Structures are given as structure tokens and as C-alpha cells.
Amino acid sequence: MAAGIDLVGLTKRFHHGHAAAVDDIDLSVAGGEFFSLLGPSGCGKTTTLRLVAGFEEPTAGRILLDGVDVSGVPPHKRNVNTVFQSYALFPFMSVFDNVAFGLKYAGCSKAELKTRVGGALALVDMASFSSRRPSQLSGGQQQRIALARALVLNPSVLLLDEPLGALDAKLRRSLKVELKALQERVGITFIYVTHDQEEALTMSDRLAVMHAGRIAQIGTPREVYEEPTDSYVADFLGAANLIEISVLERTVGSTATLKLGDCVLTTSGAVPAAPGEVAQAVVRPERIRVEEHGSAGVNRVPAMVERVVYLGAATQVMLRLATGESLQAVVPNDESAATWAQGTPVHCWLPADAIRVLAPAAGASTQAAESLAS
């Protein structure tokens, strides 16, 4: 049965007086949800996972498993299991015995053990490999065995600490789709730790972007990608064009008029900055349209093509604005796609719904006011 996880004021300090590895986190994960903790090395995501698993004791706060506080419960008495990046399979045991290892200590009968191991191996499409040793398996096959060994114990929550990290890129792409499909079949709660944004976006029902031991933003992949709350989230999650703008006017309906150099832009998104303030805005590369120089219309910004990179399915166009800001656009390689040569003057169209204004830069209001007055 899938269980929900609630973290309440969860804090972990490894050395007295030092910055917290996990700093006062509040988080709720629903039963049956595929939830990812995403962030760079040192952001606290793995420590959070280890706290939930019971491998670390919290300095403060509570860990609730289906409403029951398990903060002081040892790992083997929590109904959770963990899959690590290093699969830690026993090299001298067969695949069957590796998967059966935990069940033998749980006092299962031979008949039940055989049935449950067979079911777990079938779940990960490895039933025909039961007699092999780990050294006779590929990296992807070993990962499947590690999953089967965790799932055979019927945990209510499965914790996964970068389980695809040791695999090559092509195998990772195929296995992340399989892993999400597996989670949907078994229906249990997955908490997945990764620094790979593509993994988090592809597999998660929701995700939390972490920074310096805290949660910077929580939401669905689409929400976090398209509506980042600040420049850290915008820059970390996917390719992002961060530009400095001034807010000229806010109108009814959370729209605003912005100033980028000498150009006036309109955004239809929420604007957390007041008129006269300087803020950062983000525009994703795939939302920028590169047009011929002189194209008319709102939200058109003049630019020069600096570099063109062929990516296969698309072309990356690096642009330099008159303000000195650099932008990148991703243009699909279809029959209508234009070929932009280096040095070509162009206009960039920044759609109003593609411009996301972030929190204003600290101390920038005075600078904005001086700029607008001049």
C-alpha cells in the first residue's frame, strides 16, 4: 500500500554551528506519487533522502510516514526501501538469491519466497536471468535487479538515489521511461533524487528544486519549468535566457509593460516587481522566434546572429542584442526553418506569454528609477 510522506521543519546539521545540510524543510508527498528532489551537488537532496530512509538522524523536525512519526525509528523498521547509484549486488550470489536476500531474513516460506522473487523479476523483465551472477549482467540489467530486490519487500515508499547515474546516456534515456511505467504499475510512492533536470522533468508527477539545504520551488514539471519563481530555478532547470528589464507599468490582469534597453515589451504573466523596479526576466530558447530584420509587431527586439549550431532536430541560434545581452534561440529544423548566417541582422520576437518576470534584484529600484528618468 502506497504511503504519504510529510517532512515538518526537517533540519540536519553535521557540525555544531555550521550551515545546515537540510534547513527547516516542509514537504508533503502524496501516496502513490512520483516525487523528485532536484538540485546540484551539495544542495541537500541526498541528505533529505537519507533522513527519510533512517540512515541519518534529524537535528530537528519530524518525518511522518502515513501520519506516524518515524523520526526515531531505525531503518529496518521503516516500511521504506532504497535503491542507490551503486547497486551493491552480492557478486557471489545469483540474481535469484540477490533478490531473495531480504525475504530470507523476513521469515518467508520457500514457496512464498519463490513466488515473490519470480514476480519481482517478472516485473522488471529479468525472469530469464535468475541463475546468472551480477558480473554476467550489463549495467542496465543490474539496475533492474536492484529495483526488484527493493520491490520484493513490498515497501510503501521506494527511495531512489540517482539510480541511473552510472549508466551511459542512451541507456538512461530508455530506462527512465521504463522506471516511470514501473512506478505506475506497482502504484507505490517513489522519492527520486537526481541532479539531471531531464530525468526529473520526464518522470516526476511533482518535483522540488533544492538550493543550499532549502526548497526553492515545488510544482509539477510544467509549472516549475514554465513559471520559475526566481533566477536560480530558471537557470538550473533547462536552458534559460535571463535578461535584466525595468518595469514601466502594471495593468489589470497581472500584465505589465517592460523596458529592455530602448525596446518596450509586454508580458502576460504575473509580475512580482513594482513600476520603477529593475528585475530579471526569463525566456526559454524554444519560445524565441527569429525573424527577418525589420519585422513589425510588438515584442520585436533587434539583434545580430553571433553563432549558429546544428543540433540535429533543431538549430541553436546565438544572438546579441543592442543592449549587449546575449540570447539563445532554438529553431526547429523543418522545411520552413530559415538558415541564419553569422553576422545577419535579425529581429527576435519574444511572445508576451513567454516572458516570465522574476523577483526584483536587491537594491535595484534606485538604479531603475534613474534609468527611467533619463
Secondary structure, DSSP 8 states (H G I E B T S, - for coil): ----EEEEEEEE-SSTTS--SEEEEEEEE-TT-EEEEE--TTSSHHHHHHHHHTSS--SEEEEEETTEE-TTS-GGGSSEEEE-SS----TTS-HHHHHHHHHHHTT--HHHHHHHHHHHHHHTT-GGGTTS-GGGS-HHHHHHHHHHHHHTT--SEEEEESTTTTS-HHHHHHHHHHHHHHHHHH--EEEEEES-HHHHHHH-SEEEEEETTEEEEEE-HHHHHHS-SSHHHHHHSS--EEEEEEEEEEETTTEEEEEETTEEEEE-S---S-TT-EEEEEE-GGG-EEEETT--STTEEEEEEEEEEE-SSEEEEEEEETTS-EEEEEEE-STT-----TT-EEEEE--GGG-EEEEE-TT-HHHHHHHHH-
